[in-house]
Amino acid sequence: MQYKRRQDAAYQAGEEAVTNLQAALALADLTLPSLSNDGPVAGHGFVRLGGCNADFANRLAVIIAAGADALQHQR
């Protein structure tokens, strides 16, 4: 029973991570069509990001770098 609760919690964590990432990507007008919850793996939520083209990857890299830079300036 405890194992099932851990698996359920891990699955839910994956679902929440997918939802959070989809929302964050939407703010940047980006979508990963194959983003999905891949279920629990070794007791942890596992998110499948999927593939994307080079343009998308470069746009995502720019946004992540800008966000990381902004976080460092807040410290």
C-alpha positions in Angstrom: 0.0 0.0 0.0 2.8 2.4 0.8 4.5 1.6 -2.5 1.3 2.5 -4.4 1.0 5.8 -2.5 4.6 6.7 -3.5 3.9 5.7 -7.1 0.7 7.8 -7.1 2.6 10.8 -5.6 5.4 10.4 -8.2 2.8 10.3 -11.0 1.1 13.4 -9.6 4.4 15.2 -9.4 5.0 14.4 -13.1 1.5 15.8 -14.0 2.1 19.0 -12.0 5.6 19.4 -13.6 4.1 19.0 -17.1 1.4 21.6 -16.3 3.9 24.0 -14.9 6.2 23.7 -17.8 3.4 24.1 -20.3 2.3 27.3 -18.6 5.8 28.7 -18.5 6.4 27.8 -22.2 3.0 29.4 -23.1 4.2 32.7 -21.5 7.0 32.7 -24.1 4.6 31.6 -26.9 6.3 28.2 -27.1 4.8 24.7 -27.2 6.4 21.3 -26.9 3.8 19.1 -28.6 5.3 15.9 -27.2 5.6 17.2 -23.6 4.1 14.5 -21.4 4.1 12.7 -18.0 5.9 9.5 -18.5 4.8 8.1 -15.2 6.8 7.2 -12.2 10.4 6.1 -12.7 12.3 4.8 -9.7 9.8 6.4 -7.4 10.0 9.9 -9.0 7.9 11.8 -11.5 9.3 11.6 -14.9 8.6 14.2 -17.6 9.2 13.4 -21.3 10.1 16.6 -23.1 10.2 15.1 -26.5 12.0 16.4 -29.6 11.9 19.8 -31.2 13.5 21.6 -34.1 16.7 23.6 -33.9 14.9 26.9 -34.0 12.7 26.0 -31.1 15.7 24.8 -29.1 17.6 28.0 -29.8 14.6 30.1 -28.7 14.2 28.1 -25.6 18.0 28.5 -24.8 17.7 32.3 -25.1 14.7 32.4 -22.8 16.4 30.1 -20.2 19.6 32.1 -20.3 17.7 35.3 -19.8 15.8 33.9 -16.9 19.0 32.6 -15.3 20.6 35.9 -15.8 17.7 37.7 -14.2 17.8 35.3 -11.2 21.5 36.0 -10.7 20.9 39.7 -10.7 18.2 39.3 -8.0 20.7 37.7 -5.6 
